[in-house]
Amino acid sequence: MSSLIEFRGVTKSFRSGDAAVAAVADIDLTIERGEIFGIIGYSGAGKSTLLRLINALEHATSGSVIVDGRDLTTLRERELRSVRAGIGMIFQQFNLFRSRTVFANIAYPLKVAGWPKDKRTARVTELLAFVGLTEKAWAYPDQLSGGQKQRVGIARALATNPAILLADEATSALDPETTADVLALLKRVNAELGVTIVVITHEMEVVRSIADRVAVLDAGRIIELGTVFDVFSEPQTPTSQRFVGTVLRNQPGEADLERLRGKHSGRIVSARIHDDGRLGAVLSDAVGRHGVRFEIVYGGISALQGRSFGSLTLELLGEPEAVDALIAELRTVTEVEEVAA
Ligand SMILES: Nc1ncnc2c1ncn2[C@@H]1O[C@H](COP(=O)(O)OP(=O)(O)OP(=O)(O)O)[C@@H](O)[C@H]1O
């Protein structure tokens, strides 16, 4: 892979009264050609600003934004327009023209780019088939469901064959089932058309479903960056742990722990499950040897990017020394955390 989008020491500040407030600060980030890159963060974290710096709807206060080898901070408006032509964008509220048909909405960017009518018609027909809306060509946006509107948005964004697609909370207005359909379409856009996609979202499920890598943004800074597998299986910061906790139930939360403490008198430990299967092997062998009984009281295994990870929470019952010896043995193969005595 080669880098397609690069942020080098980028800060974007806005004036707020007399002060300058940084919406994003000191961003160093490289997005590779062909990947689906997720940016997650709470409201106000700076996600939209970061996205809008890629198509120069915002201009960096300092640092450089490099897209396909061109440093946007050195370009004139006319050159920026040609960069923007290679970047499509979709939005939470779809931003379709209500007074135009689906066909005309998709044809619009082609018209602006000066495509002749026969070529426009051929391209729109092709795009309608790709997003599965051939029958809706002459419908108006108000006659479509949310998912169909976003399909039109995607077709319109792809009309001029951009290398990059920016998705700004593109599924946040949709129900879970429609979200899954739209995300599947975005995956096809990436896999079949080779379009690099940057997705900003506050929903970890979106990141889990489609992204290859993810950056966690907090107060304008990237606090974590990695493959979706790494960030989900070992989130390093409390913010990332909270996001991961919204979609994975491997580890008991505070309320679960309280319930477990009330119900179980033995020592309770959580042990990480890795792809290697060693926890299961050691557990089945060692409990008998140490004379410890156990009960599984909480846990879950998730699969992501073709690998498994998870956690098992066990109540251990036996002589204190025997339980200590078992925990020590488990610790030789995985991470074990005592969560309640
Ligand atoms: N044009 C602007 N003028 C002044 N402040 C702005 C402007 N755009 C963004 N900000 C501020 O920058 C910060 C980051 O905003 P941004 O919209 O990028 O965050 P976000 O993570 O996309 O949030 P949301 O999901 O709510 O849109 C916020 O504090 C916001 O108020």
The ligand as an SDF file (V2000), in Angstrom:
LIG
                    3D

 31 33  0  0  0  0  0  0  0  0999 V2000
  -16.6510   26.8960   11.8640 N   0  0  0  0  0  0  0  0  0  0  0  0
  -16.3880   26.8090   13.1620 C   0  0  0  0  0  0  0  0  0  0  0  0
  -16.2830   27.9080   13.9490 N   0  0  0  0  0  0  0  0  0  0  0  0
  -16.0080   27.8290   15.2590 C   0  0  0  0  0  0  0  0  0  0  0  0
  -15.8200   26.6520   15.9040 N   0  0  0  0  0  0  0  0  0  0  0  0
  -15.9130   25.5230   15.2090 C   0  0  0  0  0  0  0  0  0  0  0  0
  -16.2030   25.5210   13.8060 C   0  0  0  0  0  0  0  0  0  0  0  0
  -16.2390   24.2250   13.3880 N   0  0  0  0  0  0  0  0  0  0  0  0
  -15.9810   23.4570   14.4610 C   0  0  0  0  0  0  0  0  0  0  0  0
  -15.7810   24.2330   15.5590 N   0  0  0  0  0  0  0  0  0  0  0  0
  -15.4710   23.7410   16.9120 C   0  0  0  0  0  0  0  0  0  0  0  0
  -14.4330   22.7900   16.8090 O   0  0  0  0  0  0  0  0  0  0  0  0
  -14.6710   21.6750   17.6720 C   0  0  0  0  0  0  0  0  0  0  0  0
  -14.7170   20.3830   16.8680 C   0  0  0  0  0  0  0  0  0  0  0  0
  -15.8750   20.3850   16.0420 O   0  0  0  0  0  0  0  0  0  0  0  0
  -16.2100   19.2560   14.9860 P   0  0  0  0  0  0  0  0  0  0  0  0
  -17.5080   19.6080   14.3440 O   0  0  0  0  0  0  0  0  0  0  0  0
  -15.0460   19.0190   14.1080 O   0  0  0  0  0  0  0  0  0  0  0  0
  -16.4000   17.9880   15.9400 O   0  0  0  0  0  0  0  0  0  0  0  0
  -17.1380   16.6310   15.6690 P   0  0  0  0  0  0  0  0  0  0  0  0
  -16.3400   15.6020   16.3730 O   0  0  0  0  0  0  0  0  0  0  0  0
  -17.3590   16.4590   14.2080 O   0  0  0  0  0  0  0  0  0  0  0  0
  -18.5060   16.8160   16.4150 O   0  0  0  0  0  0  0  0  0  0  0  0
  -20.0010   16.5160   15.9080 P   0  0  0  0  0  0  0  0  0  0  0  0
  -20.1020   15.0360   15.8150 O   0  0  0  0  0  0  0  0  0  0  0  0
  -20.8460   17.1080   16.9860 O   0  0  0  0  0  0  0  0  0  0  0  0
  -20.1260   17.2340   14.5880 O   0  0  0  0  0  0  0  0  0  0  0  0
  -15.9560   21.9770   18.4040 C   0  0  0  0  0  0  0  0  0  0  0  0
  -15.6480   22.5270   19.6510 O   0  0  0  0  0  0  0  0  0  0  0  0
  -16.6460   22.9830   17.5200 C   0  0  0  0  0  0  0  0  0  0  0  0
  -17.4660   23.8400   18.2620 O   0  0  0  0  0  0  0  0  0  0  0  0
  1  2  1  0
  2  3  1  0
  2  7  2  0
  3  4  2  0
  4  5  1  0
  5  6  2  0
  6  7  1  0
  6 10  1  0
  7  8  1  0
  8  9  2  0
  9 10  1  0
 10 11  1  0
 11 12  1  0
 11 30  1  0
 12 13  1  0
 13 14  1  0
 13 28  1  0
 14 15  1  0
 15 16  1  0
 16 17  2  0
 16 18  1  0
 16 19  1  0
 19 20  1  0
 20 21  2  0
 20 22  1  0
 20 23  1  0
 23 24  1  0
 24 25  2  0
 24 26  1  0
 24 27  1  0
 28 29  1  0
 28 30  1  0
 30 31  1  0
M  END
$$$$
